Structures are given as structure tokens and as C-alpha cells.
């Protein structure tokens, strides 16, 4: 007489598979195996999600740093361009101002003498 290795049921009309399990125990074993595989998949996906979240935060942080660096570089370049334009205008105006001062200064000196 054959007995199920898992539940111990046996008898003349009780059938077992080649591994020694009855139909009910074989279904249970398959469901347990499927449940274990699903649990492993859930754990793997959870870990993968954590890794992805960490990578996202790193990318987000790097993006913010790069954005700030680009913004600062743009501000610096704009400031330099404005400073250059002001210096250029100052260079153009200096001779005119000197002539005006000389003209006013010269007139005041000539009127006093």
C-alpha cells in the first residue's frame, strides 16, 4: 500500500505521483512554491524600487546642483558683460567730460583774469 509522503494518507484506491505525494498535497506544494516565488518577486521588486528611488534622488540632487551652477555662471557672465559695457561707455565719456571740465574751467579762469 502506498502512502503520501506529506499527509500520510494511503489506501488501496489512494493514488500518489512519482514523487510520493497525493493529488491534494501536490496542489498544496505547487501553491506553496508559487507563493514563495511571488514573495521572492515582491522582495526583488521592492528592493529594485528602493534602488530606483535612491537613484532618482541622486539625479534630482545633481540636477539642482547643475542648475544652480549654470544660473550662477549666467549671472556672472551677464555681470561681466554689463561691466564691460559700462567700462566701454565710461571710456567714451571720459574724453568728453575732460573737454567739458576744461571748457568750464577755462572760462572761469579767463573771466577771473
C-alpha positions in Angstrom: 0.0 0.0 0.0 1.2 3.5 -1.0 1.1 6.4 1.4 1.5 10.1 0.7 4.9 11.3 2.0 3.3 14.6 3.2 0.0 13.9 4.8 0.4 10.1 5.3 -2.9 9.2 3.7 -2.9 5.9 2.0 -5.1 3.1 0.9 -5.9 0.8 -1.9 -7.5 3.5 -4.0 -5.3 6.4 -2.8 -3.0 7.5 -5.7 0.3 9.2 -5.4 2.5 10.8 -8.0 6.1 9.8 -8.9 7.4 12.0 -6.0 5.2 10.2 -3.5 2.5 12.9 -3.0 -1.2 12.7 -3.2 -3.2 15.0 -5.5 -4.2 17.3 -2.7 -0.7 17.6 -1.3 0.8 18.0 -4.7 -1.5 21.0 -5.3 -0.6 22.4 -1.9 3.1 22.0 -2.7 2.7 23.8 -6.0 0.7 26.6 -4.4 3.4 27.0 -1.7 6.1 27.1 -4.4 4.1 29.7 -6.4 3.6 31.7 -3.2 7.3 31.6 -2.4 8.2 32.6 -6.0 5.7 35.5 -5.7 7.1 36.6 -2.4 10.6 36.5 -3.8 9.4 38.6 -6.8 7.8 41.1 -4.3 11.0 41.3 -2.4 13.1 41.8 -5.5 10.8 44.4 -6.9 10.7 46.2 -3.5 14.5 46.3 -3.4 14.6 47.4 -7.0 12.1 50.2 -6.2 14.3 51.4 -3.3 17.3 51.4 -5.6 15.4 53.4 -8.2 14.2 55.9 -5.6 17.7 56.4 -4.4 18.9 56.9 -8.0 16.1 59.4 -8.6 17.0 61.4 -5.5 20.7 61.4 -6.6 19.7 62.5 -10.1 17.4 65.2 -8.7 20.2 66.5 -6.4 22.7 66.5 -9.2 20.2 68.3 -11.4 19.6 71.0 -8.8 23.4 71.5 -8.3 23.9 71.8 -12.1 21.0 74.2 -12.4 22.4 76.4 -9.6 25.9 76.3 -11.2 24.5 77.2 -14.6 22.4 80.0 -13.1 25.5 81.4 -11.2 27.6 81.2 -14.3 24.9 83.0 -16.3 24.7 85.7 -13.7 28.5 86.1 -13.6 28.7 86.3 -17.4 25.8 88.9 -17.5 27.5 90.9 -14.8 30.8 90.8 -16.7 29.1 91.9 -20.0 27.4 94.8 -18.2 30.6 95.8 -16.5 32.4 95.7 -19.9 29.7 97.8 -21.5 29.8 100.3 -18.7 33.6 100.5 -18.9 33.4 101.0 -22.7 30.8 103.8 -22.2 33.0 105.3 -19.5 35.9 105.3 -21.8 33.9 107.0 -24.5 32.6 109.6 -22.0 35.9 110.4 -20.2 37.4 112.5 -23.1 34.1 114.4 -23.4 33.9 115.0 -19.7 37.5 116.2 -19.7 36.8 118.7 -22.5 33.7 119.9 -20.7 35.6 120.4 -17.5 38.4 122.2 -19.4 35.9 124.4 -21.1 34.1 125.3 -17.9 37.4 125.6 -16.1 39.0 127.6 -18.8 36.1 130.0 -18.9 36.1 130.6 -15.2 39.8 131.2 -15.3 39.5 133.6 -18.2 36.7 135.5 -16.7 38.6 135.9 -13.4 41.7 137.3 -15.1 
